[in-house]
Amino acid sequence: MTITDAPPVTRPVRRRRIVWTVLLWLSLVPAAIWLPARTFGWDAGLWVQFLAFTPYVAVWTLVPAVVALIARRWAAAAVAVLIAFGFGAAVVPRLVTDRDRGPSTGVELRVMTANMLFGGADANEIVRLVRENQVDVLAVQEFTEGGQAALKAAGLEAILPFNQLAPEPGASGSGLYSRHDFAEQAAKRNDGGFQQAHAAVQVPGAGTIYVESVHPLAPSHPDVLPGWSADQRAQLPAEGGLPKILLGDFNATLDHRLMRDLIATGYRDAADAVGKGWIGTWGPYDSDPIPPVTIDHVLVDERIGVKDVQVHDVKDSDHRAVIAWVTVPAA
C-alpha cells in the first residue's frame, strides 16, 4: 500500500481569491460613478431622485473600504478609502456645527415651514407647534381652502394675524402667516405651476426682511425635470436688497447642484449650520417605504444668524415641520 500526496489546493484557493478581488472592485464602481456625478452636478433623468439618497451611499462606502483593508487588497483599499473620504467631505459637515452661523446679536425671529399634503395635515398639530415654539412666521405648502379653514378653526389667525394666502386645490397652494405686519405681500406662480407666497415682514426692532414660502416642482418623472430645474434656478438669490429667508419644500437636498448654487448666492442652510443637516424631513412619514431624506429647508441670508433648528412630525402629512431660530440684525 502506498501513500499518495494530498490533492493540490492552491488552484481553488487562488480562484476564490480572484473572485473575491473582482467582486470587491465591482462593489466600488457605483460609488466611484456616484461621487463625481454628485460633485459636478450631473442631474439627468431619474438620477435627480437618486441624488437625494447620497448620505446613505456615503455610509455604505465604508463597507468595501473596511473589507479591502481586512483582506489586504491594498490597491482596492486605497481606492475605497479615497471614495469614502470624498463622500465624507461632501456629507459629514452637515453633522458638525459651523463656526460661522452668522450674527449672534440682534432680534430673534422664529420661523417654521410645513407641507400640508393637499391641505390634509393635522391643523391642530401645526397650531400647537406654532404656539408652543412661539413661531413668528409660518410658511405652508400644498395649501388648500380646506387647509386654510382648518388652520383658522384651530386658532392660527389669533396667534399669527397677518397673512398672504394663495390656497388652491391639490398641491399648488401656498401661504404665509406672521405675527408681524407686512410692508409688501404677494404670491407668484413658478414654472412648475406652484404658488409661492412672499412678503416683506416688518420685524420690530430689526426693520424689514423678505420671507418666501418655497415650493419648486418635484422631480417625480423625467418629463418634469425641465420644470424642476427652472424652478430651482428661479429662486431668489440672496445678494442685494432686503435680508432674506427662503423656507419650504425645496424638493432638493444639499446633494443637488442647483440647491448648492442657490446657497452660494449668499445663503446658509439653517439645519446644516447647526449640525442637523442629516435629519430627514420627507419619506416614510405617511407610511411609504422610503428612507428619510432632507428636502425641506430654511435658507437664511448670510446677514441673518442661525441659533437652532428643530424638526417635528406632523400627523397626516408626508413631510415634517422645520422650525428655525434665527437672529435678524437690529435696526
Secondary structure, 3 states (H helix, E strand, C coil): CCCCCCCCCHHHHHHHHHHHHHHHHHHHHHHHHHHHHHHHCCCCCCHHHHHCCHHHHHHHCHHHHHHHHHHCCHHHHHHHHHHHHHHHHHHHHHHCECCCCCCCCCEEEEEEEEECCCCCCCHHHHHHHHHHCCCCEEEEECCCHHHHHHHHHCCHHHHCCEEEEECCCCCCCEEEEECCCEEEEEEEECCCCCEEEEEEEEECCCEEEEEEEECCCCCCCHHHHHHHHHHHHHCCCCCCCCCEEEEEECCCCCCCHHHHHHHCCCEEEHHHHECCCCCCCECCCCCCCCCCECCEEEEEECCCEEEEEEEECCCCCCECEEEEEEEECCC
